[in-house]
């Protein structure tokens, strides 16, 4: 998985340099691949995204592969696309291909529908959402060493909380939900950031945005800040500040 943002931006500029017809040779798989790369890294290149999507809606969604529609839908959710024509195209594509999607691609489609609803872009998709929610399998929850350490310190502070609380509407699992059922701590380890950087990946940013839109007060705990804390007292003070800031 490419995680070099400068390389991705350079590729975008190269495509843009081909002129108005530069994307004519792109097929659905090419479009899905580029959008997925941009969304994964959360590279904000509005011009290339707009051109890709304008090219996309010239295609017949019914002739595309189910996974391509799901990947594009997820990518537009991450990139916060609100283009009505694109969203309508994707909804039609999902209605055609949903029966052929496995659980992974259904989860991506679910995040797209959730994003549209939370942003007020669409409504009246209860039936589609119900079909997508029925495929939400949270599986076996594993706690990282980092998360276990944070939970242990919170418990020693005498605070009440839940670990891996699942929000039913979104399907998101919150790392730590405090007793007020509003304050959430997202313990973000290295896999939440572009390799070698402190830049959050697109999926992580979308989760934080969605949780905030759902009414949660999201507090992010980055792994490198926790790793710098040498004593238990330092960790307790860090959490006090995190929860009261």
N, C-alpha and C positions, 0 to 999 in steps of 0.2 A: 504494500500500500504506500503510494507516494505521499510524503508529508513535507515536501519542500514547497513552501508557499511562493517563494520567488520564482521557482520553476513553473508552477501552475499559472501565475500571473503572466509570465513571459509567453507561455503557450497561448493564453487568452489573447494577448496583444498580437501574436503571430496570426491567429485566426482572424482577428479583426482587420488586420492589414491586408487581407485578401479581397477587400471591397465588398459591395452589396451581395455579390453572388458567391462569396467565399464559403458559405455553409450549404450550398445547394447539393453538394455531393454527400452530405451527412445523412445517414439513415437513422432509424429509431434507436438502434443499439449505440451508435456513436453519440447521439444526443443524450441518452441515458447515462452513458459512461462519463461524459464531460460534466453533466450536471451533478452526478454523484460525487465526482472528485471535488468540485467546487463546494458542494454542501458539506462533505465530510470535513474539509479544512475550514469551512465557513469563510471562503474567499469571496469578498464582496466585489464583484465585477458586474454592475447592473447592465452595462451595455451588451456584454457577451451573453448574459443570461436572457435578456430580452430578445436578442437575435435568435438564440437557440429555441426559445419558446415560440416565437413567431414562425420559425421553421417547423416546429413540432406540430402545431395545430393545422398545418397543411396536410398532415398525414391522417389516414383513417385509423382511429384508435382500435377498431375491431380487427384490423389486420396485424396488429402488433402482438408481441408476446406478452403474456400476463405479467412476467417479472419486470419487463421494461416499463409498463404502465405503473406498477407499484414503486419502482425505483424513482421514476420521475416525480410521482406524487409525493413521496417522502422528501425528495430533494427540494421541491418547491415549498414544502412545509418548513424545512430547516432554513431556507433562504428567505422566508417570510414573503412569498409572492402573493399578491392580491389581485392579479389580473383576472377579471371576470371571464374573459373568453378562454383563458387557460384552465381556470378552475372548472368551468362548464365542460370543457373537453375531457378533463381528467375524471370528472364524475361520470360521464358517459362511458369512458373507458373502463372504469372500475365496475360499473353495472354489468358490462359485458364479460369481463375477465375474472370477476371475483370467484366464481365456482372453481376456476383452475389454479387459484393461488394457494401455495402452502402457507403454513402458519407464520413463517418469517415474513413473507410478502404481505400477508393480511395485517400483520402488526404495523408494517410501514404504511399501508393504506389507512389503517386506523389513526395513526398519528397525523396523516394529512387531513382527514375529516375532522379530527379534534382541533387541529390548528385553525381550520376554516371556521368552525363554530366559535371558538374562543375569540377569534378576531372579528366575529360578526359578519363574516363574508358570506356564509350560507346558513340556511335554516331548513327545517322540514326534511331532514335526512334521518329521521329516527329509525326507519327500517334498515337502512344501510349501516348505521352505527351499531344497531343491535346485532346484525350479522357479523360485523367485525369484532365486536366485544365478545361474542360467543367463542371466538378462537383465541382469546387472550389466555395463554397458559404461562403462569409466572415461574413454573418449574421449581427446582431446588434452589433455595436462596443460600448463597455463600457469603460470609463476611470476611473482608480482607483483614490482614493484621492491623492495618491502620485504623479501620473502623472499630475493631475490637478494642484497641487501645483507647480510642476516643470514648467509647461506651463505658469502659472501665472507669475512666476518670470522671465522667458525668455521674456515674453511680456513687463514686466515693464522695462527690460533692453533695450527695443527698437529693439529686434532681430526679424527677420521674419522667420517663420517656418510653417510646416504643421504637424498636428497631425494625427496619424493612416493612414499614406500614404501607399497604397497598391502597392507593386511591382508586375507588371503584370506577369513577367516570373515565379517568384517563388511562388506568392500568399501570401508572407509574408506581414504582416502589421507592419510598422515601427512606434514605439511610437512617435518619433519626428524626422522629417527630416528638416534640416536647409535649408535656401534659396539657398545654393550652389548646392542643390540636390545630394550631395555626403555625407556630414557629417550627421550621424544618431545617435541619443541618444536612447539607449535602457534602459528604466526605469524599472529595475528588482526588483519586490517586493518579499515577502517571498515565494510565490509559485514557484519561479524560482530556489529555493535552497533546498537541502536536509534538512529535518526538524531538527532544532537544530544546523545547521551548516551554514557556508558561502560557501559551496561547490555547484557550479551550477549543475543543473540536465542536463541529456543528451540532452533533446530536446532544452533547452536554449543554450547550447554550440553549437549544430548543427545549430541553427538559426544564431548565431553570425558568425559561420564559413561560412555558405552559403552567408550571406549578404556581408561579406568581399570578398568572391570569385566573387560576382556579381559587385564589384567595389565600394561598400559603405565603408566609413570610420567610423567604428562602435565605439562609445564611450559608455561604460557601466556605468550606475549610479546605484550602489547597494543601496537598501533601508536603510540599517543600517548607511551608511555614511551620507545620507540625514537627517535621524532622529537625528543625533548628532548636526546638525546645528540649533542654537537657534534663530538667527536673520535673517532678510531679507538680510542684507549686507553680512553676512556669506554665505548665499545661492547664492547670486550673484557672490561672489568671487569664490566659489566652481565651478559654471558653467563656469566662465571665464577660470579657470584653466583646466577644463575638455575639453573645446572647443579648447584650444590653446596648450595643452600638446602634 
